[in-house]
Amino acid sequence: MTDLTEVTQDVETDAGPARITWRHADRPRLVLAVSHGAGGGIGARDLQALARVLPGQGVTVALVEQPWRVAGKKLAPAPKTLDLGWRGIWPALAEPGLPVVSGGRSAGARVACRTAVELGARAVLALSFPLHPPGKPEKSRADELLGSGVPTLVVQGGNDPFGRPEEFPKGAYELVEVPYGDHGFAVPKRAEITQEQALEIITDGVTRWTASLG
């Protein structure tokens, strides 16, 4: 049985101190590094579900808190500062010597896409990719997703106001839909699936995808 003991590591970056919470697999073949969005932390339901399940599948999970979050600020800084923090965290993520899947939810997914090739990521996991601001589909961020340059998996809620699955352009990425899910993958009580089933769709989809990466 995989030990889900958490190990916390503080990392200095040019954007300030960051923090990694590790959930180690017994015999890891990959590291999945995932960061939070612009308004939340690593306690997000999808990040916690992945941290519970993936270590048992040979994937060490690194939950990353960006410097602004560690500093106790409530609002994320500009994208360039987020990218700067992610670059500073990367050497610690790569230190185990395993391929690293760069990931995140919402704003964290954008960071992963923008920096994947530069940092040598094995792939990108984009959870709740914010394709556009709510109600403003003309302000598309599709170029970031399509430009990741590495194998990419998008996991998107069926009712995400930042971009429903049918709004996404065709491209060289895979997409898993979480029916009824909003931007935080919450599903309403009247939905035909439970909250637990919604999380299983996420963890099953990511497990299958990471297995395909080697």
Number of C-alpha atoms within 10 A of each C-alpha: 7 16 12 16 10 15 11 14 13 15 19 14 17 14 19 16 19 23 19 24 19 22 26 23 22 16 13 18 19 24 28 29 27 28 28 25 26 18 12 17 18 22 11 15 15 23 23 14 16 24 26 16 22 24 25 19 18 20 28 27 30 28 27 28 27 32 26 20 23 15 12 8 11 11 11 17 14 8 14 12 18 21 19 18 24 27 20 19 25 18 12 15 23 17 9 13 11 16 19 27 29 31 30 28 31 24 21 30 26 28 30 31 27 22 21 24 16 10 16 15 23 21 24 32 27 27 31 32 31 26 27 18 14 12 10 12 14 9 11 15 15 17 12 18 27 17 15 23 20 19 17 25 22 24 25 31 28 20 19 23 19 23 25 21 22 9 11 16 13 10 11 14 16 13 15 18 20 26 21 21 24 20 21 18 25 21 24 13 9 8 11 11 15 15 17 11 14 20 22 17 16 22 21 14 18 20 19 11 16 21 13 8 13 9
